[in-house]
Amino acid sequence: MNRGGFRQLKLLQTASQWQQACQARSSKSILLSQTDAHADAQLNRYRDYLGHEFESVFLDCHDGINADTICALCGTVIGGGQLVIYLPHEPSAMRERLQYFADKYFPQTQVQEQQKSIPQKEFDVSIAELQRLQKELIGEALSKNSVRTHIITAERGRGKSTVLGKVLNHVSHASPNVDVVVTAPRKANAQVLLKHAPNTTFNAWDKLLERPSNKEKWLIIDEAAGVPLWATQQLCEKFTPWLLATTVSGYEGCGRGFAIHFQDWAKQQFPRVKSHQLNTPMRWPLNDPLEQWLTDCFLMDESPVLPDPELADGQFLEYAADMNESTLRQCFQLLLNAHYQSSPNDLNLLLSDSLHRLAYTRKNGEIIAVAWLIQEGPLTPELHTDILEGRRRPKGNLLPQAIGYFLQQSWALSARWLRVARIAVPEHERHRGNASQLLDFIAQHPEHGAIDKFGTSFAWEPGVASFWETNGFVPWRISHRLDSVSARPAAIYVKTASSDHASIRDIHQWAHAEHQWLSESKASIPDDLNQPHLAQLLVDAYLKERIPFDAAHFALAVFYKNKRPTDRLTPLLAMPTLSLKELASYLGCSSKQQANVKLRKDTAQLV
């Protein structure tokens, strides 16, 4: 196979085509499938192969298109290689999109032309770009000046990991006293870096977080977007951040957001930060049709979408599959830039799931606000008991399941919910009421007349919370646990209505008091909190082992304060920061499980 040629795409429709292709695959290929016993891995294990190179990548998407896997492993196909995808039999908007852009970039008349090798001058441009960056980084590292923080961003196949490895290898030999720590989301992701710096020791990022701070150590993070943003920030505070490289779109779901949010944070935290962008591909030619197909099909192009003045202005509610390409691109690009956990699978959901829609505002041909809406509930009655008792958590239906389970509100499972999954406004249009006006449009839309409750879920942060509260949404639940990606508690806010009955208002009062208790980290339960029914409901659920300790902690604290103010556990449970590990130590238990058992037994005697 010619390593320097254009890469190919094969979209297979039948089982016989797939079997024939798989039988002919070489040893330098990889096969991912959820069902094939001969596969190298399942589709959701794609992250294990980032940083590798293959002549051919075979993806069995027969049971459902996995956009994240496609976008991730497309970048591992070398020049002259091929990406082979077995499509689902069932038609869908996403399948049609894959095929439409395949016909555009892989017409039969161009097959022979696409097999040509990369012109040497293209390689020369790519190599020169890398060499200039390597020279700059090495020269600065070996000088007596203080090291700067360098952030290197690029699409796949641009050689950023190669640069890191070569720079590290050169500096390590020329200046052995330089102490460097290297990390990545997984060791496999740093394979190329380690290949060029073979004497380097890889460090798992979570283990590095446990080490004491040491500014004498220089930090390198490869594929940084795959590490939670909060963890990257903590690592940069513990060590001296030197080189951070990442892919800016596609596979990890937060590449573009990383480039935006981390660079803004770094420039505020560190005195000398320099950003670099690698543009010329090393593994395949410029204008490679497979890269063009991927970029267009999954809306990864970062260049601004020009407004379309021919489209009507106003506020609209549409299915993504019904949108024209310009509107879809503007909406999706806005969502990508505003939310760092976005991923290609988001596009698949929007195009293929009838419960997902987009509301947006267009002015002078430009999208100035967009909201991703999901209809949730009601859940089938057969599932209610299992959900309330914690035995089932079917995929989706976040709001009814969270309110039903964590607050033991059975009515929530029978209600019809509308959730705002995300809302975004371009930076130059913010603070002008565009998002609030769009929320009003959504709430008043005739198609939402049958909706019982209108809510949202987000990583709690004061500024974001203030926006929702300004628009009439109030907290219903704020998690005691921090999200592994955002390092913030997950919050559920629901829009209030004058028709809300007393039990609904009780939930809001309870959630407000619980959040105040958590945020102040003080052992102070509000004296005017009079929700015996809700407290008792949650305590009972904890005693029956339906909900975990953290979900029942506040209820236990309220219960002990009201029922047993002099009990030895009362002041301890009133501490918001109390962990099960600390509780186990206090109760003389050898494990958190034993602490749970004893607390349930002691509490049951008081009920």
C-alpha positions in Angstrom: 0.0 0.0 0.0 1.3 3.4 -0.9 1.8 5.3 2.4 1.8 8.7 0.6 -1.4 8.4 -1.3 -4.9 9.9 -0.7 -6.9 7.9 1.8 -10.0 6.1 0.9 -13.5 5.6 2.4 -15.7 2.5 1.9 -19.3 2.6 3.2 -20.6 -1.0 3.1 -24.3 -1.8 3.0 -24.6 -5.6 3.2 -23.2 -8.4 5.5 -21.6 -10.1 2.5 -19.7 -6.9 1.6 -18.5 -6.5 5.2 -17.4 -10.1 5.5 -15.5 -10.0 2.3 -13.7 -6.8 3.3 -12.8 -8.1 6.8 -11.4 -11.4 5.3 -9.1 -9.3 3.1 -7.8 -7.0 5.8 -4.0 -6.9 6.5 -2.1 -7.3 9.8 -1.7 -3.5 9.9 -5.4 -2.9 10.3 -7.8 -2.8 13.2 -11.4 -3.9 13.6 -13.9 -2.5 16.1 -17.3 -4.0 16.7 -19.8 -4.5 19.4 -20.8 -8.0 18.3 -18.0 -9.5 16.2 -16.1 -12.1 18.2 -13.0 -11.6 16.0 -12.9 -7.8 16.6 -9.8 -6.2 18.2 -12.1 -4.2 20.5 -15.6 -2.8 21.0 -16.5 0.5 19.4 -16.5 2.3 22.7 -12.9 1.4 23.3 -11.6 3.6 20.5 -9.7 5.9 22.9 -7.2 3.0 23.5 -6.0 3.4 19.9 -5.5 7.1 19.7 -1.9 7.8 18.8 -1.6 4.6 16.7 -1.3 4.3 13.0 -3.1 1.8 10.7 -3.3 1.0 7.0 -7.0 0.2 7.4 -9.6 0.8 10.1 -12.8 -1.3 10.0 -15.7 0.0 12.0 -18.8 -2.2 12.5 -21.6 0.4 12.9 -24.3 -2.1 11.8 -26.1 -1.7 15.1 -25.8 2.0 15.2 -23.5 4.8 14.0 -20.9 5.7 16.6 -19.8 9.2 15.4 -17.2 9.6 18.2 -15.4 6.4 17.1 -15.5 7.3 13.4 -14.0 10.8 14.1 -11.4 9.4 16.4 -10.0 6.6 14.4 -10.2 8.3 11.0 -7.1 10.2 12.2 -5.2 7.0 12.7 -5.4 6.0 9.0 -2.1 6.7 7.3 -1.8 8.1 3.8 -2.9 5.6 1.2 -5.0 3.8 3.8 -8.7 3.3 4.1 -11.6 3.7 6.5 -14.2 1.0 6.1 -17.6 1.4 7.8 -20.4 -1.1 7.9 -23.6 1.0 7.9 -26.9 0.2 9.6 -29.6 -1.3 7.4 -32.2 1.1 8.9 -32.3 4.5 7.2 -31.5 7.6 9.3 -30.5 11.2 8.7 -27.0 10.5 9.9 -26.6 7.5 7.6 -27.8 9.7 4.7 -25.4 12.4 5.6 -22.4 10.0 5.6 -23.4 8.7 2.2 -24.1 12.2 0.8 -20.7 13.5 1.6 -19.1 10.2 0.5 -20.6 10.7 -2.9 -19.3 14.3 -2.9 -15.7 13.5 -2.1 -15.3 10.0 -3.5 -17.0 9.9 -6.9 -15.9 6.9 -9.0 -14.3 9.1 -11.6 -11.6 10.3 -9.1 -10.6 6.9 -7.7 -7.5 6.6 -9.8 -6.5 10.2 -9.2 -6.8 9.8 -5.5 -4.2 7.0 -5.4 -1.4 9.4 -6.2 1.4 10.0 -3.8 2.0 13.1 -1.8 4.2 15.5 -3.8 7.6 15.9 -2.1 7.0 19.7 -1.8 4.0 19.0 0.5 6.2 16.9 2.8 8.8 19.6 2.7 6.3 22.2 3.9 5.0 20.0 6.7 8.5 19.0 7.8 9.7 22.7 7.7 6.7 23.7 9.9 7.6 21.1 12.5 11.3 21.9 12.4 10.7 25.6 13.0 8.6 24.8 16.0 11.1 22.2 17.3 14.0 24.7 17.0 12.1 27.4 18.8 11.1 25.0 21.7 14.5 23.5 22.1 16.4 26.8 21.9 14.2 28.3 24.6 14.4 25.3 26.9 18.3 25.3 26.7 18.6 29.0 27.2 19.0 30.6 30.6 15.6 32.3 30.3 12.6 31.1 32.2 10.5 28.6 30.2 7.3 29.7 28.7 4.0 27.7 28.6 3.5 26.5 25.0 0.1 25.3 23.8 0.1 23.4 20.5 -3.2 22.8 18.8 -3.8 21.0 15.5 -6.1 18.6 13.7 -5.2 14.9 13.6 -2.1 13.9 11.6 -0.2 17.2 11.9 2.7 15.8 13.9 2.2 17.5 17.3 3.1 14.4 19.2 6.2 13.9 17.1 7.3 17.5 18.0 6.8 16.8 21.7 8.8 13.6 21.5 11.7 15.1 19.5 11.9 18.2 21.6 11.9 16.2 24.9 14.5 13.8 23.6 16.8 16.5 22.5 16.5 18.6 25.7 16.9 15.5 27.9 20.2 14.6 26.3 21.5 18.2 26.0 20.5 19.2 29.5 20.1 16.1 31.8 19.3 18.3 34.8 15.9 19.2 33.3 13.3 17.2 35.1 10.3 16.5 33.0 7.0 14.7 33.7 4.9 13.4 30.8 1.2 12.5 30.9 -1.8 12.0 28.6 -5.3 10.7 29.0 -3.9 7.1 28.5 -0.5 5.8 27.9 -1.6 4.6 24.5 -2.3 8.2 23.5 1.3 9.1 24.1 2.7 6.2 21.9 4.1 8.5 19.2 5.7 10.9 21.8 7.3 7.9 23.7 8.6 6.5 20.4 10.6 9.6 19.8 11.7 9.9 23.5 12.3 6.3 24.4 13.9 7.0 27.8 10.9 8.9 29.0 8.8 7.6 31.9 5.0 8.0 31.4 2.9 9.2 34.3 -0.8 8.7 34.7 -2.4 12.1 35.2 -4.5 11.0 38.2 -1.4 9.7 39.9 0.4 13.0 39.2 -2.4 14.8 41.0 -1.6 12.8 44.2 2.0 13.9 44.2 3.2 17.0 46.1 3.7 20.2 44.1 7.1 20.6 42.6 7.8 23.6 40.3 11.2 22.1 39.4 9.5 19.6 37.3 8.4 20.6 33.7 5.1 19.3 32.6 4.2 17.9 29.2 0.6 16.8 28.4 -0.1 15.1 25.1 -3.8 15.0 23.9 -4.6 17.4 26.7 -8.3 17.7 25.7 -8.8 14.1 26.9 -7.8 15.0 30.4 -10.6 16.8 32.4 -10.1 20.5 32.3 -10.0 20.9 36.1 -7.3 18.2 36.3 -5.2 19.9 33.6 -5.5 23.2 35.5 -4.4 21.5 38.8 -1.5 19.8 37.1 -0.3 23.2 35.7 -0.5 24.6 39.2 1.5 21.7 40.8 4.3 21.6 38.2 5.7 24.1 35.7 3.6 23.8 32.5 5.9 23.5 29.5 4.3 21.8 26.5 0.6 21.1 26.1 -0.7 19.6 22.9 -4.1 18.6 21.8 -6.4 17.8 18.9 -8.9 20.7 18.6 -11.9 18.9 17.3 -13.6 15.5 17.2 -12.8 12.5 19.3 -12.6 13.5 22.9 -15.6 15.7 23.0 -13.9 18.8 24.4 -11.0 19.6 22.1 -12.4 22.9 20.8 -13.6 23.9 24.2 -10.2 23.0 25.6 -8.6 25.3 23.1 -10.9 28.2 24.1 -11.3 27.7 27.9 -7.8 26.5 28.8 -6.0 29.1 26.8 -8.1 31.9 28.4 -7.4 30.4 31.8 -3.6 29.9 31.1 -3.1 33.5 30.0 -4.6 34.7 33.2 -2.6 32.4 35.4 0.9 32.4 33.8 3.0 35.3 32.8 4.3 33.9 29.5 2.0 31.8 27.3 2.5 31.2 23.6 0.0 29.4 21.3 1.0 27.5 18.2 -1.1 25.9 15.5 0.1 23.2 13.1 -1.8 23.3 9.8 -0.1 21.1 7.2 -0.8 17.3 7.5 2.1 14.9 7.7 0.4 11.6 7.3 -1.6 12.4 4.2 -1.8 15.0 1.4 -3.4 18.4 1.5 -7.0 18.2 0.4 -7.2 14.6 1.4 -10.7 13.5 0.5 -11.2 11.4 3.7 -10.3 14.5 5.9 -12.6 16.7 3.8 -15.4 14.1 4.2 -15.0 13.9 7.9 -14.8 17.7 8.4 -18.0 18.4 6.3 -20.0 15.4 7.5 -19.5 16.0 11.2 -19.4 19.8 11.0 -15.8 20.1 12.3 -14.8 23.1 10.3 -13.8 25.9 12.6 -14.0 28.7 10.0 -16.9 31.0 10.6 -20.1 30.2 8.8 -21.2 33.3 6.8 -24.7 34.6 7.6 -27.3 33.9 4.9 -29.3 37.1 4.3 -31.8 35.2 2.1 -33.1 33.2 5.2 -35.9 34.7 7.2 -35.1 36.3 10.5 -37.1 35.3 13.7 -37.3 32.6 16.2 -37.7 29.0 15.1 -38.2 25.5 16.5 -37.0 22.7 14.2 -35.6 19.2 13.9 -32.0 19.2 12.9 -32.7 16.9 10.0 -35.1 19.4 8.5 -32.6 22.4 8.6 -30.8 23.7 5.7 -27.0 23.1 5.8 -26.1 26.7 6.6 -28.4 26.9 9.6 -27.4 23.5 10.9 -23.7 24.5 10.7 -24.2 27.8 12.5 -26.2 26.2 15.3 -23.9 23.2 15.8 -20.7 25.4 15.6 -22.2 27.7 18.2 -22.9 24.7 20.5 -19.4 23.3 20.0 -17.7 26.6 20.9 -19.8 27.2 23.9 -19.7 23.8 25.6 -16.4 22.0 26.0 -18.0 18.6 26.4 -19.5 18.5 23.0 -18.8 15.5 20.7 -19.6 14.2 17.2 -22.2 11.9 18.7 -24.2 15.0 19.6 -24.8 15.6 15.9 -25.9 12.0 15.5 -28.5 12.5 18.3 -29.8 15.7 16.9 -30.2 14.3 13.4 -31.6 10.9 14.3 -33.7 11.2 17.6 -37.2 12.7 17.2 -37.1 13.7 20.9 -34.3 16.2 20.2 -34.9 19.6 18.6 -33.2 22.9 18.2 -34.7 26.3 19.0 -32.8 29.3 17.5 -33.0 33.0 16.8 -31.8 34.4 13.5 -31.0 38.1 12.9 -29.7 39.4 9.6 -29.0 35.9 8.5 -26.9 35.0 11.6 -27.8 32.6 14.4 -27.6 34.8 17.6 -29.0 32.2 20.0 -29.5 28.4 20.0 -31.0 25.9 22.5 -30.8 22.2 22.3 -34.2 20.8 23.6 -35.0 17.2 24.7 -38.5 15.9 25.5 -38.4 13.5 28.4 -41.0 11.3 30.1 -43.4 9.9 30.8 -41.7 6.6 31.6 -43.8 3.4 31.3 -45.4 2.5 34.6 -43.7 -0.9 34.6 -40.4 0.9 35.2 -41.5 3.2 38.0 -40.9 1.0 41.0 -37.5 -0.2 39.7 -36.4 3.4 39.1 -37.6 4.7 42.5 -35.8 1.8 44.3 -32.6 2.3 42.3 -32.6 -1.0 40.4 -33.0 0.6 37.0 -31.7 3.7 35.3 -32.8 3.5 31.6 -30.7 5.6 29.2 -32.1 9.2 28.8 -35.0 10.9 30.6 -32.5 12.7 32.9 -35.0 15.1 34.6 -37.8 12.7 35.5 -35.4 10.0 36.6 -33.3 12.3 38.7 -36.2 13.9 40.5 -38.0 10.6 40.8 -35.1 8.7 42.3 -33.1 11.3 44.3 -36.2 13.1 45.7 -38.4 10.0 45.6 -41.1 11.8 43.7 -43.1 9.2 41.9 -45.2 11.7 40.0 -42.1 12.9 38.1 -41.9 9.6 36.2 -45.4 10.2 34.8 -44.9 13.8 33.9 -43.9 15.2 30.5 -40.7 17.3 30.7 -38.9 19.6 28.4 -35.2 19.9 29.1 -32.8 22.5 27.8 -29.7 20.4 27.3 -27.6 23.4 26.2 -28.0 27.0 25.3 -25.5 29.2 23.5 -25.1 32.8 22.2 -22.1 34.1 20.2 -19.7 36.2 22.3 -20.5 39.4 20.4 -24.2 39.0 21.1 -24.1 38.2 24.8 -25.6 40.2 27.6 -28.3 41.5 25.2 -31.2 39.3 26.3 -31.0 36.9 23.4 -30.9 33.7 25.5 -33.7 34.9 27.7 -35.9 35.8 24.8 -35.3 32.4 23.3 -36.3 30.7 26.5 -39.5 32.8 26.5 -40.2 31.7 22.9 -39.6 28.0 23.9 -41.9 28.2 27.0 -44.7 29.8 25.0 -44.5 27.7 21.9 -47.8 26.0 21.0 -46.1 22.7 20.5 -45.1 22.7 24.2 -48.6 23.2 25.6 -48.7 19.6 26.8 -45.4 19.9 28.7 -45.8 19.6 32.5 -42.5 20.9 33.6 -39.7 22.9 31.9 -36.2 22.4 33.3 -32.5 22.1 32.7 -29.4 20.4 34.1 -25.9 22.0 34.2 -22.6 22.0 36.1 -23.4 24.5 38.9 -21.4 27.7 38.8 -22.6 31.1 40.2 -22.8 32.9 36.9 -24.7 30.2 35.1 -27.0 29.7 38.1 -27.8 33.4 38.1 -28.8 33.3 34.4 -31.3 30.5 35.1 -32.7 32.1 38.2 -33.2 35.4 36.4 -35.3 33.5 33.9 -37.6 32.0 36.6 -35.8 28.7 37.1 -35.1 27.5 40.6 -32.9 24.7 42.0 -34.6 21.3 42.6 -31.5 19.3 43.1 -27.8 19.9 43.4 -25.5 16.9 43.7 -23.2 16.4 46.7 -20.7 14.8 44.3 -18.5 16.7 41.8 -18.7 15.9 38.1 -15.5 14.1 37.0 -15.1 16.4 33.9 -16.2 19.8 35.2 -15.3 19.3 38.9 -18.6 21.1 39.7 -21.8 19.6 41.2 -24.6 18.7 38.7 -27.6 20.9 39.2 -31.2 20.6 38.2 -33.3 23.8 37.9 -37.0 23.8 37.0 -39.1 26.8 35.9 -41.6 27.9 38.6 -45.3 28.6 37.8 -48.0 30.2 39.8 -50.0 27.0 39.5 -47.4 24.9 41.3 -48.9 23.0 44.2 -47.5 23.0 47.7 -45.4 19.9 47.3 -43.6 21.5 44.3 -42.8 24.6 46.3 -41.6 22.4 49.1 -39.0 20.8 46.7 -37.7 24.2 45.8 -37.4 25.3 49.4 -35.7 22.1 50.3 -33.2 22.3 47.4 -32.4 25.9 48.2 -31.7 25.1 51.8 -29.6 22.1 50.9 -27.5 24.0 48.5 -27.0 26.9 50.9 -25.9 24.3 53.5 -23.5 22.7 51.0 -22.0 25.9 49.7 -21.4 27.5 53.1 -19.9 24.2 54.4 -21.3 25.0 57.8 -23.2 22.8 60.3 -26.1 25.1 60.1 -29.6 23.7 59.2 -32.1 26.5 58.6 -34.5 26.8 61.6 -37.4 27.7 59.3 -37.0 24.6 57.2 -40.2 22.8 57.8 -40.3 19.9 55.4 -40.9 16.8 57.6 -42.6 14.9 54.9 -39.7 15.3 52.4 -37.1 14.6 55.0 -38.9 11.5 56.2 -39.3 10.3 52.6 -35.6 10.5 51.9 -34.6 9.0 55.3 -37.0 6.1 54.6 -35.5 5.6 51.2 -32.0 5.5 52.7 -33.0 3.0 55.4 -34.5 0.8 52.6 -31.1 1.0 50.7 -32.8 2.8 47.8 -30.6 5.9 47.8 -26.9 6.3 48.8 -25.6 8.2 51.8 -24.7 11.4 49.9 -28.2 11.7 48.5 -29.7 11.3 52.0 -27.1 13.2 53.9 -29.0 16.5 54.2 -32.3 14.7 55.0 -30.5 12.7 57.8 -29.0 16.0 59.2 -32.5 17.6 59.2 -34.1 14.5 60.7 -31.5 14.2 63.6 -31.7 17.9 64.3 -35.6 17.9 64.5 -36.0 14.5 66.2 -32.8 13.8 68.2 -31.1 17.2 68.8 -29.0 15.7 71.6 -28.0 12.5 69.8 -24.2 12.0 69.4 -24.6 11.7 65.6 -26.5 15.0 65.3 -23.6 17.4 65.2 -21.6 15.1 63.0 -24.3 14.6 60.4 -24.8 18.4 60.3 -21.4 18.8 58.8 -21.8 19.1 55.0 -18.3 17.9 54.3 -18.8 14.6 56.3 -17.7 11.6 54.2 -18.6 8.0 54.7 -14.9 7.3 55.4 -15.0 9.8 58.3 -18.3 8.4 59.5 -16.8 4.9 59.5 -13.9 6.1 61.7 -16.2 7.9 64.1 -18.4 4.8 64.4 -15.5 2.4 64.8 -16.3 0.6 61.5 -13.6 -0.9 59.2 -15.3 0.1 56.0 -17.7 2.6 54.4 -20.1 -0.3 53.8 -20.1 -1.1 57.5 -20.7 2.5 58.4 -23.7 2.6 56.1 -25.1 -0.6 57.8 -24.6 0.8 61.3 -26.0 4.3 60.5 -29.1 2.7 59.0 -29.6 0.4 62.0 -29.1 3.3 64.5 -31.5 5.6 62.5 -34.1 2.9 62.1 -34.5 2.7 65.9 -35.3 6.4 66.0 -37.9 6.4 63.3 
